[in-house]
Amino acid sequence: MNIHIEDIVSGYRVSVVHDDNKPSTKRITEINLGNIYNIVGPLYSKQQNMLNKVCTVIEFIEDRSGFPSKAKVRYVDNNRVGRVSLYNLASASSVHENF
């Protein structure tokens, strides 16, 4: 899996390439504060219960080097707050490509 995160005016553009299966697939998602997203795989085994949950991004979390790596989200179903990796978020407007 290759991940590329690009800074845009209102948030981040996240490109994820899954090359472990043939043909390879690419998903491009623009992540903005306040928008609604679905949590998609691949997730670690402990996070499988989060798959397909709907959430709203409320904040971006940066690592020690200032690179955005996660998003603070509020889950729609139970109103709880959690953290999700940017590459695990997808929206209905995400672009999927096979190559």
C-alpha positions in Angstrom: 0.0 0.0 0.0 1.4 3.4 -1.0 0.0 6.6 0.6 0.4 10.2 -0.6 -1.0 13.1 1.4 -1.2 16.5 -0.3 -2.1 19.8 1.4 -5.0 21.6 -0.3 -6.8 24.8 0.7 -9.6 23.3 2.8 -7.9 20.1 4.0 -5.9 17.3 2.5 -6.0 15.1 -0.6 -5.2 11.5 0.3 -4.2 9.0 -2.5 -4.0 5.4 -1.5 -2.7 2.7 -3.9 -3.5 -0.9 -3.1 -1.0 -3.0 -5.1 -1.4 -6.3 -3.2 -4.0 -7.5 -5.6 -4.2 -7.5 -9.4 -5.3 -5.1 -10.9 -4.0 -2.4 -8.6 -6.6 0.0 -7.3 -6.2 3.7 -6.4 -8.5 5.8 -4.2 -8.3 9.6 -4.0 -10.2 11.3 -1.2 -10.4 15.0 -0.4 -10.7 15.3 3.4 -12.2 18.5 4.8 -13.3 19.5 8.3 -17.0 19.0 8.9 -17.6 16.6 6.1 -18.9 13.1 6.5 -16.8 10.0 5.6 -17.0 6.2 5.8 -14.3 4.2 7.5 -12.8 1.7 5.0 -10.1 -0.9 5.2 -7.4 -2.1 5.5 -7.6 -1.8 9.2 -5.7 -3.7 11.9 -7.6 -6.7 13.4 -8.5 -4.8 16.5 -10.2 -2.1 14.4 -12.4 -4.3 12.3 -15.5 -3.3 14.3 -15.0 0.3 13.0 -15.3 -0.8 9.3 -18.1 1.0 7.4 -18.9 3.4 10.3 -19.9 6.9 9.4 -18.1 9.8 11.0 -17.5 13.6 10.7 -13.9 15.0 10.7 -13.6 17.6 13.5 -9.7 18.1 13.6 -6.5 17.0 11.9 -3.8 15.4 14.1 -0.2 15.9 13.1 2.8 13.7 14.2 6.0 15.0 15.8 7.3 16.2 12.4 4.2 18.2 11.6 2.9 15.7 9.1 -0.8 15.1 9.2 -1.4 11.4 9.9 -4.8 11.1 11.6 -8.1 12.8 12.0 -10.1 13.3 15.1 -13.7 12.2 14.2 -17.1 12.1 15.7 -19.1 9.0 15.0 -22.6 9.6 13.7 -24.2 6.6 15.3 -23.1 7.1 18.9 -21.7 10.7 18.9 -18.4 9.5 20.4 -15.0 11.0 19.5 -12.1 8.9 18.1 -9.0 8.9 15.9 -8.7 7.5 12.4 -5.8 7.3 10.0 -6.4 9.6 7.0 -6.0 6.7 4.6 -8.9 4.9 6.2 -11.4 7.6 5.3 -13.5 7.6 2.1 -16.5 9.6 0.9 -19.1 9.0 -1.8 -17.1 11.5 -4.0 -13.9 9.5 -3.6 -12.4 8.6 -7.0 -11.5 4.9 -7.5 -9.3 3.8 -10.4 -8.1 0.4 -11.5 -4.8 0.1 -13.3 
